[in-house]
Amino acid sequence: VNPSINIKLIHQTGVHCVLHIARDSPRPDVIVSVLSVTNTSTSNAINNFHFQAAVPKNMRIKLQNLSTSDLPVCNPILTAQAITQILIVSNPNKEPARLNYKLSYYLSGEQINESGEIDNGFPSSIDLI
C-alpha cells in the first residue's frame, strides 16, 4: 500500500489518529484507507478504542476489525505500537465523497469522544489521487 494522502483526525494529549488513503486499489471506484492510532504519552495508556465511519447512501463502506483496542504508554526505547484498521469505500458513481467518523477511547480512566467529517481531501475515486 502506497499512502498518498494522510488526514489527521486527532493530534492531542499524546494520541495521534491518522487516516492514510492508499494510492493502490483493486478497482478505480474503490478507495482503500488505513486508520492508524499511536500513543506518544509516557504516562497515559489508551484503552477501549472504538472507531465508526459512515458514507452517503450512494456509497458503501466496510471496516475491518481493529488490530487491538488498547495501547500501552509510550516507551521511547521500544518500537512504537499502533492500533490499525482498514477501511474500504466503494463509490461506483464517483460522486463527491464524504466520510463521517466517530471515535471513542479511555485515557487515564476518562472517556474521550471525538467526531468529524472529511469532505475536502477524501477522494471520490482512485483516479483523482
The 8 nearest C-alpha neighbors of each residue, nearest first, counted from 0:
[[1, 21, 23, 2, 22, 24, 31, 20],
 [0, 2, 21, 22, 23, 3, 20, 19],
 [3, 1, 21, 20, 19, 22, 4, 0],
 [2, 4, 22, 21, 20, 1, 5, 128],
 [3, 5, 20, 19, 2, 6, 21, 120],
 [6, 4, 19, 18, 20, 17, 7, 3],
 [5, 7, 18, 17, 8, 4, 19, 120],
 [8, 6, 17, 9, 16, 18, 5, 10],
 [7, 9, 16, 17, 6, 10, 18, 15],
 [10, 8, 16, 15, 7, 11, 14, 17],
 [9, 11, 15, 14, 16, 8, 7, 13],
 [10, 12, 14, 13, 9, 15, 16, 39],
 [13, 11, 14, 40, 10, 39, 15, 38],
 [12, 14, 40, 39, 38, 11, 15, 10],
 [15, 13, 38, 11, 12, 10, 37, 39],
 [14, 16, 10, 37, 9, 36, 38, 13],
 [15, 17, 36, 9, 8, 35, 7, 14],
 [18, 16, 7, 35, 8, 6, 34, 19],
 [17, 19, 34, 6, 5, 33, 20, 7],
 [20, 18, 5, 33, 32, 2, 4, 21],
 [21, 19, 32, 4, 2, 3, 31, 18],
 [22, 20, 2, 1, 23, 32, 31, 3],
 [21, 23, 1, 3, 2, 128, 24, 20],
 [24, 22, 21, 0, 1, 25, 31, 125],
 [23, 25, 26, 31, 29, 30, 22, 27],
 [24, 26, 29, 23, 27, 30, 31, 28],
 [27, 25, 24, 29, 28, 125, 30, 23],
 [26, 28, 125, 29, 124, 126, 24, 25],
 [29, 27, 124, 90, 91, 26, 89, 93],
 [30, 28, 89, 26, 27, 88, 90, 24],
 [29, 31, 88, 87, 125, 24, 89, 32],
 [30, 32, 87, 21, 86, 20, 24, 88],
 [33, 31, 20, 86, 19, 21, 85, 87],
 [32, 34, 85, 19, 84, 18, 86, 35],
 [33, 35, 18, 84, 83, 17, 19, 85],
 [36, 34, 83, 17, 82, 16, 33, 81],
 [35, 37, 16, 82, 81, 15, 83, 17],
 [38, 36, 81, 15, 14, 80, 39, 35],
 [37, 39, 14, 13, 40, 73, 15, 72],
 [40, 38, 13, 73, 41, 14, 37, 72],
 [39, 41, 13, 42, 73, 38, 43, 72],
 [40, 42, 73, 72, 43, 39, 74, 44],
 [41, 43, 40, 72, 44, 73, 107, 39],
 [44, 42, 72, 107, 40, 106, 41, 45],
 [43, 45, 72, 71, 70, 106, 46, 107],
 [46, 44, 70, 106, 69, 105, 71, 104],
 [45, 47, 69, 105, 48, 104, 68, 44],
 [46, 48, 68, 104, 69, 105, 49, 45],
 [47, 49, 104, 68, 46, 103, 69, 50],
 [50, 48, 103, 102, 104, 47, 51, 68],
 [49, 51, 102, 101, 103, 52, 48, 100],
 [52, 50, 101, 100, 102, 49, 53, 62],
 [51, 53, 100, 99, 101, 98, 50, 54],
 [52, 54, 99, 98, 100, 60, 55, 51],
 [53, 55, 98, 97, 58, 99, 56, 60],
 [56, 54, 57, 58, 97, 53, 96, 98],
 [57, 55, 58, 54, 59, 53, 60, 90],
 [56, 58, 55, 59, 90, 92, 91, 54],
 [59, 57, 90, 56, 55, 89, 54, 60],
 [60, 58, 89, 88, 54, 90, 61, 57],
 [61, 59, 88, 87, 89, 62, 54, 58],
 [60, 62, 87, 86, 63, 88, 59, 85],
 [63, 61, 86, 85, 64, 87, 60, 84],
 [62, 64, 85, 84, 86, 61, 65, 87],
 [65, 63, 84, 66, 62, 85, 67, 83],
 [64, 66, 84, 67, 83, 63, 68, 82],
 [65, 67, 83, 82, 84, 64, 68, 81],
 [68, 66, 65, 82, 69, 83, 70, 48],
 [67, 69, 48, 47, 46, 65, 82, 49],
 [70, 68, 46, 45, 67, 47, 48, 71],
 [71, 69, 45, 44, 46, 72, 38, 80],
 [72, 70, 44, 73, 45, 69, 43, 38],
 [73, 71, 44, 41, 43, 42, 40, 74],
 [72, 74, 41, 39, 40, 38, 75, 71],
 [73, 75, 76, 77, 72, 41, 79, 78],
 [76, 74, 77, 73, 78, 79, 41, 39],
 [75, 77, 74, 78, 73, 79, 41, 72],
 [78, 76, 74, 75, 79, 73, 80, 72],
 [77, 79, 80, 76, 75, 74, 73, 81],
 [80, 78, 77, 81, 73, 37, 74, 75],
 [79, 81, 78, 37, 70, 82, 38, 71],
 [82, 80, 37, 36, 83, 35, 79, 70],
 [81, 83, 36, 66, 35, 67, 37, 65],
 [84, 82, 35, 66, 34, 65, 81, 36],
 [83, 85, 65, 34, 33, 63, 64, 66],
 [84, 86, 33, 63, 32, 62, 34, 87],
 [87, 85, 62, 32, 61, 31, 33, 63],
 [86, 88, 31, 61, 60, 30, 32, 62],
 [89, 87, 60, 30, 29, 59, 31, 90],
 [88, 90, 29, 59, 58, 28, 91, 60],
 [89, 91, 58, 93, 28, 92, 29, 88],
 [92, 90, 28, 93, 89, 58, 29, 94],
 [91, 93, 94, 90, 28, 57, 58, 123],
 [94, 92, 123, 90, 91, 124, 28, 95],
 [93, 95, 92, 123, 96, 90, 91, 124],
 [96, 94, 123, 93, 97, 122, 118, 121],
 [95, 97, 123, 94, 121, 122, 118, 98],
 [96, 98, 118, 117, 54, 121, 99, 95],
 [97, 99, 54, 117, 116, 53, 100, 118],
 [100, 98, 116, 53, 52, 115, 117, 54],
 [99, 101, 52, 114, 115, 51, 116, 53],
 [102, 100, 114, 51, 113, 50, 52, 115],
 [101, 103, 50, 113, 49, 112, 51, 114],
 [102, 104, 112, 49, 111, 48, 113, 50],
 [105, 103, 48, 47, 111, 110, 46, 49],
 [104, 106, 110, 46, 109, 108, 45, 111],
 [105, 107, 45, 109, 108, 44, 43, 110],
 [108, 106, 109, 43, 105, 44, 45, 110],
 [107, 109, 106, 105, 110, 46, 45, 44],
 [110, 108, 105, 106, 107, 111, 104, 46],
 [111, 109, 105, 104, 106, 108, 112, 103],
 [110, 112, 104, 103, 105, 109, 113, 106],
 [113, 111, 103, 102, 110, 104, 114, 101],
 [114, 112, 102, 101, 103, 111, 115, 100],
 [115, 113, 101, 100, 102, 112, 116, 99],
 [114, 116, 100, 99, 101, 117, 113, 8],
 [115, 117, 99, 98, 118, 100, 97, 114],
 [116, 118, 98, 97, 119, 121, 99, 115],
 [117, 119, 97, 121, 116, 120, 96, 98],
 [120, 118, 121, 117, 97, 122, 96, 116],
 [119, 121, 122, 118, 117, 6, 4, 96],
 [120, 122, 119, 118, 96, 117, 97, 123],
 [123, 121, 124, 120, 96, 127, 128, 125],
 [122, 124, 96, 93, 95, 94, 121, 90],
 [125, 123, 28, 126, 122, 93, 127, 27],
 [124, 126, 27, 127, 128, 30, 28, 29],
 [127, 125, 124, 128, 27, 28, 123, 122],
 [128, 126, 125, 124, 122, 123, 27, 22],
 [127, 125, 126, 22, 122, 3, 124, 4]]
